[in-house]
Amino acid sequence: MKKVMIVGCGHYMSTGTACPGDWKCFKAANLGEGKFPEKTEITSFVRCDCPGRTVVPNVMTAIKLSGVTPDEIKLSSCMAMAKPVCPTLNMQELAGILKTKTGIEVTMGTHEY
């Protein structure tokens, strides 16, 4: 089973703006729906809080402390496809930084509901 870390938008989750929290991501992963082509094991869920300065170190810490290296990192739908877009982080740049720092493929989106 593929192992995936999800990075979600803390602002969207805490305000309930279009995302009531991480349950949609977990549902899609468990059912193999949305951006998950198969049932997937979520190894960790890292919250990005504004202005996003800690997200890369938090991803690195989650990998280190969990002892599990994911096969893929997904920027959640509330990050990758948010409207309006994040005012402080460019998601393509963030994906590139995470890939460079971790060596793990980073993809955009988790679900479509």
Secondary structure, DSSP 8 states (H G I E B T S, - for coil): -EEEEEEEEHHHHHHTSS--STHHHHHHHHHT-TT-SS-EEEEEEEEE-TT-TTHHHHHHHHHHHH----SEEEE-HHHHT-SS--SS--HHHHHHHHHHHH--EEEE-S---
